[in-house]
Amino acid sequence: MDSKNTFEINFLDHVAIRVKDLKISETWYTKVLGLKKYQLEEWGEYPIFMLANKTGIALFPANRADKELDIKSKNVKIDHFAFNVSKENFEKARKKYQELNINFHFQDHHYFHSIYTKDPDGHTVELTTLVGDEKTFYK
């Protein structure tokens, strides 16, 4: 269906996640992924944006009084979120995770390679890189 209102997405802006401790999460995303903190005075204590260029996450405090959702549930929740990196940066990240003694696992998705790890609140964070030619894949 063609429409004069057709639009294109530029990039993933952010994913908002609820965390137990804003400071612990901020430190983890800085140390492990190298994200930079952006916090606007007008917004108060939160959200805290953790960004790589214009893409990243927004940290919000979790309501600790809410009934806990089973972490293994396939119910409504964020399954994972992914940051795209170059092949070179993918290998650097793998080495950094090893240096930091961070548990992660590798998956070959045929067109992409990915490594997965958990943040302090158990959110699955993926780094992914395209294996083949970008121009051929993104037609």
BALOBA-1460 file (C-alpha; in Angstrom, 3 decimals):
// residues 139
<rec num="1" residu="m" x="0.000" y="0.000" z="0.000"/>
<rec num="2" residu="d" x="1.624" y="3.236" z="-1.174"/>
<rec num="3" residu="s" x="0.772" y="6.403" z="0.658"/>
<rec num="4" residu="k" x="1.928" y="9.997" z="0.740"/>
<rec num="5" residu="n" x="2.338" y="9.420" z="4.502"/>
<rec num="6" residu="t" x="4.956" y="6.667" z="4.087"/>
<rec num="7" residu="f" x="7.912" y="7.342" z="6.338"/>
<rec num="8" residu="e" x="11.316" y="5.848" z="7.132"/>
<rec num="9" residu="i" x="12.868" y="5.070" z="10.482"/>
<rec num="10" residu="n" x="16.348" y="6.577" z="10.843"/>
<rec num="11" residu="f" x="17.684" y="4.428" z="13.700"/>
<rec num="12" residu="l" x="16.725" y="2.952" z="17.046"/>
<rec num="13" residu="d" x="16.713" y="5.916" z="19.421"/>
<rec num="14" residu="h" x="16.552" y="4.165" z="22.773"/>
<rec num="15" residu="v" x="15.084" y="1.325" z="24.766"/>
<rec num="16" residu="a" x="13.679" y="2.242" z="28.193"/>
<rec num="17" residu="i" x="14.482" y="-0.272" z="30.914"/>
<rec num="18" residu="r" x="13.609" y="-0.467" z="34.600"/>
<rec num="19" residu="v" x="16.553" y="-1.162" z="36.884"/>
<rec num="20" residu="k" x="17.012" y="-1.883" z="40.593"/>
<rec num="21" residu="d" x="19.821" y="0.657" z="41.081"/>
<rec num="22" residu="l" x="20.381" y="3.571" z="38.683"/>
<rec num="23" residu="k" x="24.009" y="4.084" z="39.734"/>
<rec num="24" residu="i" x="24.995" y="0.400" z="39.420"/>
<rec num="25" residu="s" x="23.408" y="0.211" z="35.951"/>
<rec num="26" residu="e" x="24.990" y="3.491" z="34.863"/>
<rec num="27" residu="t" x="28.411" y="2.210" z="35.945"/>
<rec num="28" residu="w" x="27.914" y="-1.162" z="34.207"/>
<rec num="29" residu="y" x="26.845" y="0.352" z="30.861"/>
<rec num="30" residu="t" x="29.765" y="2.794" z="31.000"/>
<rec num="31" residu="k" x="32.377" y="0.197" z="31.941"/>
<rec num="32" residu="v" x="31.193" y="-2.738" z="29.823"/>
<rec num="33" residu="l" x="29.762" y="-1.081" z="26.692"/>
<rec num="34" residu="g" x="31.422" y="2.334" z="26.851"/>
<rec num="35" residu="l" x="28.091" y="4.188" z="26.712"/>
<rec num="36" residu="k" x="28.093" y="7.855" z="27.691"/>
<rec num="37" residu="k" x="25.741" y="9.300" z="30.278"/>
<rec num="38" residu="y" x="23.316" y="12.043" z="29.252"/>
<rec num="39" residu="q" x="21.111" y="13.406" z="31.993"/>
<rec num="40" residu="l" x="19.119" y="16.575" z="31.514"/>
<rec num="41" residu="e" x="18.653" y="18.805" z="34.538"/>
<rec num="42" residu="e" x="15.046" y="19.538" z="33.534"/>
<rec num="43" residu="w" x="14.134" y="15.854" z="33.884"/>
<rec num="44" residu="g" x="15.424" y="15.446" z="37.408"/>
<rec num="45" residu="e" x="16.954" y="12.225" z="38.743"/>
<rec num="46" residu="y" x="15.758" y="10.100" z="35.814"/>
<rec num="47" residu="p" x="15.694" y="8.984" z="33.094"/>
<rec num="48" residu="i" x="19.426" y="8.587" z="32.646"/>
<rec num="49" residu="f" x="20.265" y="8.118" z="28.991"/>
<rec num="50" residu="m" x="23.254" y="5.906" z="28.213"/>
<rec num="51" residu="l" x="24.168" y="6.501" z="24.573"/>
<rec num="52" residu="a" x="26.506" y="5.459" z="21.775"/>
<rec num="53" residu="n" x="26.199" y="8.372" z="19.386"/>
<rec num="54" residu="k" x="22.400" y="8.815" z="19.095"/>
<rec num="55" residu="t" x="21.385" y="5.280" z="20.100"/>
<rec num="56" residu="g" x="21.110" y="3.754" z="23.533"/>
<rec num="57" residu="i" x="19.018" y="3.062" z="26.573"/>
<rec num="58" residu="a" x="17.081" y="5.125" z="29.090"/>
<rec num="59" residu="l" x="17.377" y="3.963" z="32.688"/>
<rec num="60" residu="f" x="14.348" y="4.277" z="34.950"/>
<rec num="61" residu="p" x="14.010" y="3.033" z="38.536"/>
<rec num="62" residu="a" x="12.050" y="-0.177" z="38.971"/>
<rec num="63" residu="n" x="9.073" y="-0.275" z="41.297"/>
<rec num="64" residu="r" x="10.433" y="-2.819" z="43.777"/>
<rec num="65" residu="a" x="6.946" y="-3.294" z="45.271"/>
<rec num="66" residu="d" x="5.563" y="-4.670" z="41.985"/>
<rec num="67" residu="k" x="4.999" y="-8.408" z="41.785"/>
<rec num="68" residu="e" x="8.076" y="-9.923" z="40.168"/>
<rec num="69" residu="l" x="7.748" y="-11.354" z="36.652"/>
<rec num="70" residu="d" x="9.461" y="-14.688" z="36.112"/>
<rec num="71" residu="i" x="12.722" y="-13.810" z="34.294"/>
<rec num="72" residu="k" x="12.339" y="-16.900" z="32.074"/>
<rec num="73" residu="s" x="8.813" y="-15.959" z="31.071"/>
<rec num="74" residu="k" x="7.998" y="-15.327" z="27.421"/>
<rec num="75" residu="n" x="5.290" y="-12.965" z="28.656"/>
<rec num="76" residu="v" x="5.268" y="-9.200" z="28.120"/>
<rec num="77" residu="k" x="8.799" y="-7.936" z="28.733"/>
<rec num="78" residu="i" x="11.897" y="-6.992" z="26.797"/>
<rec num="79" residu="d" x="13.494" y="-10.194" z="25.560"/>
<rec num="80" residu="h" x="16.738" y="-8.444" z="24.631"/>
<rec num="81" residu="f" x="18.059" y="-5.390" z="22.872"/>
<rec num="82" residu="a" x="20.956" y="-5.170" z="20.460"/>
<rec num="83" residu="f" x="23.641" y="-2.711" z="19.494"/>
<rec num="84" residu="n" x="25.184" y="-3.044" z="16.035"/>
<rec num="85" residu="v" x="28.994" y="-2.901" z="15.894"/>
<rec num="86" residu="s" x="31.595" y="-3.303" z="13.166"/>
<rec num="87" residu="k" x="33.436" y="-6.617" z="12.800"/>
<rec num="88" residu="e" x="36.534" y="-5.026" z="14.309"/>
<rec num="89" residu="n" x="34.613" y="-3.672" z="17.298"/>
<rec num="90" residu="f" x="32.853" y="-7.022" z="17.716"/>
<rec num="91" residu="e" x="36.223" y="-8.699" z="18.296"/>
<rec num="92" residu="k" x="37.336" y="-5.887" z="20.609"/>
<rec num="93" residu="a" x="34.127" y="-6.305" z="22.634"/>
<rec num="94" residu="r" x="34.666" y="-10.059" z="22.909"/>
<rec num="95" residu="k" x="38.193" y="-9.448" z="24.242"/>
<rec num="96" residu="k" x="36.964" y="-6.763" z="26.635"/>
<rec num="97" residu="y" x="34.282" y="-9.080" z="28.019"/>
<rec num="98" residu="q" x="36.976" y="-11.716" z="28.587"/>
<rec num="99" residu="e" x="39.253" y="-9.151" z="30.296"/>
<rec num="100" residu="l" x="36.384" y="-8.050" z="32.550"/>
<rec num="101" residu="n" x="35.509" y="-11.697" z="33.228"/>
<rec num="102" residu="i" x="31.959" y="-11.097" z="31.991"/>
<rec num="103" residu="n" x="29.887" y="-14.161" z="31.133"/>
<rec num="104" residu="f" x="28.717" y="-14.076" z="27.532"/>
<rec num="105" residu="h" x="27.813" y="-16.469" z="24.767"/>
<rec num="106" residu="f" x="28.338" y="-16.341" z="21.008"/>
<rec num="107" residu="q" x="25.739" y="-17.195" z="18.379"/>
<rec num="108" residu="d" x="26.162" y="-17.530" z="14.637"/>
<rec num="109" residu="h" x="22.979" y="-16.224" z="12.991"/>
<rec num="110" residu="h" x="24.289" y="-16.930" z="9.478"/>
<rec num="111" residu="y" x="24.152" y="-13.293" z="8.313"/>
<rec num="112" residu="f" x="25.127" y="-11.926" z="11.717"/>
<rec num="113" residu="h" x="27.353" y="-12.938" z="14.605"/>
<rec num="114" residu="s" x="26.202" y="-11.975" z="18.088"/>
<rec num="115" residu="i" x="27.444" y="-12.067" z="21.640"/>
<rec num="116" residu="y" x="24.985" y="-11.923" z="24.506"/>
<rec num="117" residu="t" x="25.484" y="-10.957" z="28.130"/>
<rec num="118" residu="k" x="23.341" y="-9.849" z="31.079"/>
<rec num="119" residu="d" x="23.299" y="-6.451" z="32.735"/>
<rec num="120" residu="p" x="23.055" y="-6.155" z="36.550"/>
<rec num="121" residu="d" x="19.234" y="-6.502" z="36.402"/>
<rec num="122" residu="g" x="19.245" y="-9.554" z="34.140"/>
<rec num="123" residu="h" x="18.375" y="-7.752" z="30.878"/>
<rec num="124" residu="t" x="19.935" y="-9.522" z="27.900"/>
<rec num="125" residu="v" x="22.238" y="-7.195" z="25.946"/>
<rec num="126" residu="e" x="23.345" y="-8.234" z="22.464"/>
<rec num="127" residu="l" x="26.197" y="-6.927" z="20.348"/>
<rec num="128" residu="t" x="25.759" y="-7.938" z="16.719"/>
<rec num="129" residu="t" x="27.793" y="-7.559" z="13.548"/>
<rec num="130" residu="l" x="26.962" y="-8.256" z="9.927"/>
<rec num="131" residu="v" x="29.095" y="-11.078" z="8.506"/>
<rec num="132" residu="g" x="28.558" y="-10.438" z="4.788"/>
<rec num="133" residu="d" x="28.388" y="-7.381" z="2.602"/>
<rec num="134" residu="e" x="26.145" y="-4.610" z="3.934"/>
<rec num="135" residu="k" x="25.033" y="-3.514" z="0.438"/>
<rec num="136" residu="t" x="23.930" y="-7.053" z="-0.440"/>
<rec num="137" residu="f" x="22.108" y="-7.672" z="2.844"/>
<rec num="138" residu="y" x="20.327" y="-4.303" z="3.195"/>
<rec num="139" residu="k" x="18.797" y="-4.084" z="-0.287"/>
